[in-house]
Amino acid sequence: MAAVQSKMQRLWDRIAVVLVLAALVITMIPLYWIGSTAFKALADATTVPPTVFFKPEVTAFIKLFTARVERRGAPDKEQYAKAPWWEKLVMDGGERFIRDDKGIVSSGYVGRFTNSLIIAVISTFLAVAMGTVTAYGFSRFKMPGESDWLFFILSTRMLPPVVVAIPMYLMYRTVALVDTHPGLIILYTAFNLSFSVWVLKGFIDEIPTEYEEAALVDGYTRLEAFFKIVLPQAATGIAATAVFCFITAWNEYAFALILTLRKAQTAPPYIPSQLGSGLTDWTTIAAGAVLFLLPVMIFTFLLRNHLLRGVTFGAVRK
């Protein structure tokens, strides 16, 4: 009987491994497709059936960072011979660079990418910082209507952003915050704050109050005990919360589309606008998406150990 159970267990283990591998492959297909499209020629990216094996090239990334127009007629042979290799790739695709007195005109992707980085980093820091202090207050001090206040904080996440986008635009236009960095920073901070408070309160609740009481007996103030005792203990939870807040702010599309024009526009609404001339240039859009994924991947990779401990924090009690 034991031998039969052992064989059945091994069979189920193998089935589980197969299912996990199948789920992994299905999950990775969109990432592979975006990554491969970014290195395809435009002709290979639009074939039916799709091209699987192709010669990689970086033309899409060159297009992403430059402004271009459709070229009429054949390129000048002398100009083509003098052009650098990366400009020849664009000319071979039937386009030419837009030039001004300073040289080749930039497409604006770097500026939008920088805007995304500034707004996401600052709003994440503010949301996590204010969320940590607020969660500590709810965790350590009893106040009238505590559950009602927590529910009120959570209720700010009950509506999808697009529902309040138009009212927010009207209010922002009144106070001159449309197309500004502070406008999006304030909005993303407020949007992430409820999530930050709820998640961090659970982490801080798991930290024994005896640690702080011992510190207070030793002469620490409440503020010193918070910084020297609570924050180090809650570091895993703070890291996990920061990752999710950063991802939310980094990927936000609706508010960035409606509340920005050019000056403070972030990358999400800008990338789909790179349609190219004639047919939609999916290779350039894919190149922008690939570069846009890198900061989140790097940030998550750097905090991976804290993130894993943060997700499982408090799962096992002694």
C-alpha positions in Angstrom: 0.0 0.0 0.0 2.8 2.4 0.9 4.5 1.6 -2.4 1.4 2.4 -4.4 1.0 5.7 -2.5 4.6 6.6 -3.2 4.1 5.9 -6.9 1.0 8.0 -6.9 2.7 10.8 -5.1 5.6 10.8 -7.7 3.1 10.8 -10.5 1.3 13.8 -9.0 4.6 15.6 -8.5 5.5 15.1 -12.1 2.1 16.3 -13.3 2.5 19.4 -11.1 5.9 20.1 -12.6 4.5 19.8 -16.1 1.6 22.2 -15.2 4.0 24.7 -13.7 6.3 24.6 -16.8 3.3 24.9 -19.1 2.0 27.9 -17.1 5.6 29.4 -17.2 5.7 29.0 -21.0 2.3 30.6 -21.5 3.2 33.5 -19.2 6.5 34.1 -21.0 5.0 34.2 -24.5 3.9 37.9 -24.4 7.3 38.9 -23.0 9.1 36.9 -25.7 6.9 38.3 -28.3 7.5 41.9 -27.3 11.2 41.3 -27.0 11.5 39.6 -30.3 9.4 42.2 -32.1 11.7 45.0 -30.9 14.6 43.3 -32.8 12.7 42.5 -36.0 12.6 44.4 -39.2 9.2 46.0 -39.9 8.5 43.5 -42.7 9.2 40.6 -40.3 6.9 42.0 -37.6 3.9 42.3 -39.8 4.0 38.9 -41.7 1.1 36.4 -41.6 1.9 33.8 -40.3 4.3 35.4 -37.8 8.0 35.2 -38.4 9.7 33.1 -35.7 13.3 32.9 -37.0 14.7 36.3 -38.2 17.9 38.3 -38.3 18.1 40.6 -35.3 18.6 44.3 -35.8 18.4 47.5 -33.7 16.6 49.7 -36.2 13.5 49.9 -33.9 15.6 51.4 -31.1 17.2 53.9 -33.4 13.7 55.0 -34.6 12.5 55.2 -30.9 15.1 57.9 -30.1 14.8 60.0 -33.3 12.2 62.0 -35.2 11.6 60.7 -38.7 9.4 61.3 -41.8 8.6 59.2 -44.8 11.2 59.6 -47.5 10.0 60.4 -51.0 12.0 58.9 -53.8 15.3 57.2 -53.6 18.0 58.6 -51.2 20.8 60.6 -52.6 23.7 58.2 -53.3 26.4 60.5 -52.1 24.5 61.3 -48.9 23.7 57.6 -48.4 27.4 56.7 -48.8 28.5 59.3 -46.1 25.7 58.4 -43.7 26.7 56.3 -40.6 25.5 52.7 -40.4 22.6 53.5 -38.0 21.2 56.2 -40.3 21.4 53.8 -43.3 19.2 51.4 -41.4 16.5 54.0 -41.2 17.0 55.1 -44.8 16.7 51.5 -46.0 13.3 51.4 -44.4 12.0 54.3 -46.5 12.3 57.0 -43.9 14.7 59.9 -43.1 15.7 61.8 -40.0 14.3 65.2 -39.2 17.2 67.6 -38.7 17.4 71.1 -37.4 20.4 73.5 -36.8 21.6 71.3 -34.0 21.5 68.0 -35.9 19.0 65.1 -35.7 15.8 65.9 -33.8 15.1 63.7 -30.8 11.8 61.9 -30.6 11.1 62.8 -27.0 11.2 59.3 -25.6 14.1 60.1 -23.2 12.2 63.0 -21.8 9.1 60.9 -21.2 11.1 58.1 -19.7 12.8 60.6 -17.4 9.4 61.9 -16.4 8.2 58.4 -15.6 11.3 57.8 -13.5 11.0 61.1 -11.5 7.3 60.8 -10.9 7.3 57.1 -10.0 10.3 57.3 -7.6 9.1 60.4 -5.7 5.4 59.2 -5.5 6.5 55.8 -4.3 8.8 57.3 -1.6 6.0 59.6 -0.4 3.4 56.9 -0.4 5.6 54.4 1.5 6.8 57.0 4.0 3.4 58.4 4.8 1.9 55.0 4.7 4.5 53.7 7.2 3.8 56.5 9.7 0.0 56.2 9.3 0.1 52.4 9.6 2.2 52.7 12.8 -0.3 55.0 14.3 -3.2 52.7 13.6 -1.2 49.7 14.8 0.0 51.1 18.1 -2.6 53.6 19.2 -6.3 53.1 19.7 -8.6 55.8 18.4 -12.3 56.2 18.1 -13.8 54.8 14.8 -10.5 53.1 13.8 -12.2 50.6 11.6 -14.3 53.3 9.9 -11.1 55.3 9.2 -9.4 52.3 7.7 -12.4 51.6 5.6 -12.5 55.2 4.4 -8.8 54.9 3.4 -9.5 51.7 1.5 -12.6 53.2 -0.2 -10.3 55.5 -2.3 -9.2 52.4 -4.3 -12.8 51.1 -4.9 -13.2 53.1 -8.2 -11.1 52.6 -11.3 -9.0 55.7 -12.1 -10.7 56.4 -15.4 -14.0 57.1 -13.5 -12.5 60.1 -11.7 -10.1 61.2 -14.4 -12.4 63.9 -15.8 -13.2 65.5 -12.4 -9.5 65.4 -11.6 -8.7 67.2 -14.8 -11.3 69.9 -14.1 -9.9 70.4 -10.6 -6.3 70.3 -11.8 -7.0 72.9 -14.5 -8.4 75.2 -11.8 -5.3 75.0 -9.7 -2.9 74.9 -12.7 -1.6 71.4 -12.1 -2.3 70.0 -15.5 0.8 68.8 -17.3 3.1 69.3 -14.2 5.3 66.9 -12.3 3.8 67.9 -8.9 0.3 67.2 -10.2 1.0 63.5 -11.1 3.2 63.0 -8.0 0.4 64.2 -5.7 -2.2 62.0 -7.6 -0.1 58.9 -7.6 0.9 59.3 -4.0 -2.7 59.6 -3.0 -3.7 56.7 -5.1 -1.0 54.4 -3.6 -1.4 55.6 0.0 -4.4 53.5 0.9 -2.7 50.4 -0.4 0.5 51.3 1.5 -1.4 51.9 4.8 -3.3 48.6 4.7 -0.3 46.5 3.8 2.1 48.1 6.2 -0.4 48.0 9.1 -0.4 44.2 8.8 3.4 44.1 8.9 3.7 46.4 11.9 1.0 44.5 13.8 3.3 41.4 13.6 6.1 43.3 15.4 5.9 42.7 19.1 5.2 45.8 21.2 7.6 44.5 23.8 10.6 45.7 21.7 9.4 49.2 21.8 8.5 49.1 25.5 12.0 47.9 26.3 13.5 50.7 24.3 11.2 53.3 26.1 12.4 51.9 29.4 16.0 52.3 28.3 15.3 56.0 27.7 14.4 56.1 24.0 11.7 58.5 22.9 8.7 57.2 20.9 10.2 58.6 17.8 13.6 57.1 18.4 12.0 53.7 19.1 10.1 54.0 15.8 13.2 54.7 13.8 15.6 52.3 15.6 13.3 49.4 16.4 10.2 49.4 14.2 11.6 50.5 10.9 14.4 47.8 10.8 11.9 45.1 11.8 9.4 46.3 9.1 12.1 46.6 6.3 10.8 43.6 4.5 7.2 44.9 4.5 8.4 48.3 3.4 10.4 46.8 0.5 7.4 44.7 -0.7 5.1 47.7 -0.5 7.5 49.9 -2.4 7.7 47.4 -5.2 4.0 47.3 -5.7 3.6 51.1 -5.4 6.4 51.6 -7.9 4.8 49.2 -10.4 1.4 51.0 -10.0 2.9 54.4 -10.5 5.2 53.3 -13.3 2.5 51.6 -15.4 -0.3 54.1 -14.8 -1.9 55.2 -18.1 -5.3 56.9 -17.7 -4.3 59.8 -15.5 -1.1 60.3 -17.5 -3.0 60.4 -20.8 -5.6 62.9 -19.6 -3.7 65.1 -17.2 -0.5 65.6 -19.3 0.3 67.0 -22.7 4.1 67.2 -23.3 6.0 68.7 -20.4 5.1 66.1 -17.8 3.9 63.3 -20.0 5.2 59.9 -19.0 6.1 57.0 -21.2 2.9 54.8 -21.1 0.8 57.3 -23.2 3.8 58.2 -25.3 4.8 54.7 -26.5 1.5 53.9 -28.3 1.7 57.2 -30.1 4.8 56.1 -32.1 2.7 54.8 -35.0 5.3 55.5 -37.7 4.5 56.6 -41.2 2.1 54.5 -43.2 1.6 51.2 -41.4 1.8 51.0 -37.6 5.4 50.6 -36.6 5.0 47.8 -34.1 8.8 47.3 -33.9 9.3 50.9 -32.5 6.4 50.4 -30.0 7.9 47.1 -28.9 11.3 48.7 -28.5 9.8 51.4 -26.3 8.0 48.7 -24.2 11.2 46.7 -23.7 13.1 49.7 -22.4 10.1 50.7 -20.3 10.1 47.2 -18.6 13.8 47.5 -17.5 13.5 49.8 -14.4 10.7 47.7 -12.9 12.7 44.5 -13.5 15.9 46.0 -12.0 14.0 47.4 -9.0 12.2 44.2 -8.3 15.5 42.2 -8.8 17.3 44.4 -6.3 14.6 43.9 -3.7 13.8 40.3 -4.5 15.1 38.9 -1.1 13.1 41.5 0.9 10.1 41.0 -1.4 10.1 37.2 -0.8 10.4 37.6 3.0 7.9 40.4 2.9 5.2 38.3 1.2 5.7 35.5 3.7 6.1 37.7 6.8 3.9 36.6 9.6 2.8 33.4 7.8 4.4 31.2 10.5 3.8 32.0 14.1 5.8 30.5 17.0 
